[in-house]
């Protein structure tokens, strides 16, 4: 299992006052939880077989963080389709969202940005 790139982590903390604003981030964070479980349990069984860096599961984490659960899943599926024995592979980072207005926790979850 390859490590997540440094842009997949942050220093923000979820606080109780963020609960109402963070309700819209629940689907995104649920998908990130499933991806973390996959990366901890299933991904080590495969080893390092991805032709790209970061690995497809790490790319999926970044895509969901930056673009949300639905569009992140579409980008991840496209990446998995491109990851085959006939592709050259190489470095393929997730493009940062132009208007990303959230913060990331040290575990990679998405929380509302705080102004203070």
N, C-alpha and C positions, 0 to 999 in steps of 0.2 A: 504494500500500500504506500503510495507516495504521500508526502506531506502536503498540506494545504499551503498555497502561496501566502505571503505575509499580508496581502491586501484582504484576505478573508477573515481577519481578526481586527478587533478594535479595543478600545478601553472604556467604552460606555457601560453604564450599569442600569438595569431595569429598576425603576422605583414604583412604589404603589401609586403615585400620582400619574404615572404613565399608563395606567390600566385602561382607561377609557380611550385614549388616543391610540393605544396599541392593539385594540380589538381588530382593526383592519389588517394588522400584521400577523394575525393568528394563522391563516392558511400558509403564509410564507414560512413561518417558524415551525409549523407542523411538518412541512416538507423538508426543512433543514434537519429536523429531528430524525426523520426517516432516513435521510441521507447519512447522517452521523451514525445511525445504527448499522446501515449497510456497510459503511467504511470501517466500522469496528468489528463486525462479525463476518460478513461475506467477502469483502474485498481482499483480506489477507489470504484467503484460500486460493485466489487466482494468482497472486504475486504481481510482479511488475510487468504486465503484458501490453499496456497501452502504448501506442505508437506516438502519442502526443505528450507534451508537458504543458500544463499539469495533466494528471490522469483524467479520464472521463468523469469519474465520480467527483474529483476535486473541481473540475470545470463546472459540473452540475451545481455544486455548492455556490460557487461564485455567480453563476447565471441566476440562480434563485435569489440570492442575496441582492443582486443588482437590479433584477427585472421582475421579481415577483414569482409566485408559484406557477401560474399558467404559462407566461412567456418564457420563464426559465426552464420549464419542462420541454417546451418546443425547441429551444436552443440546445438543450442537453440531448434530446432525441436526434437532432440533426448532427450533433457532434458524434454520437454513438454510431450513426449510419456512416459517417466519414472515417471512422476508426476501423479499418479493415486491413488485411495483409497486402493489399495493392496500393495503399496510400503511402506517401513519403513520410508523413508524420511531421514532427518538429514542435516548435513552441507555438501554442495557440491559447493565449490568455483571453479571458472574458473582457470585452470592452466595458469600461466604466460607464454607467448610466449618466447621461449629461446633466440630469436634474435629480441626482440621488439626494434625498432629503432626510435620510435616516442615519443612525449610528449603529455600529456593530459592537457586540459584547466580546469578551475575551474567549467565549465559546463559539463565536460566529453567528449568534442570533441577531436579528434585526430589531432595534428598539427605536421609538420616536426620538428625534434629535432634541436636545435640550438647549435652551437659549441662555441658560445661566451658567 
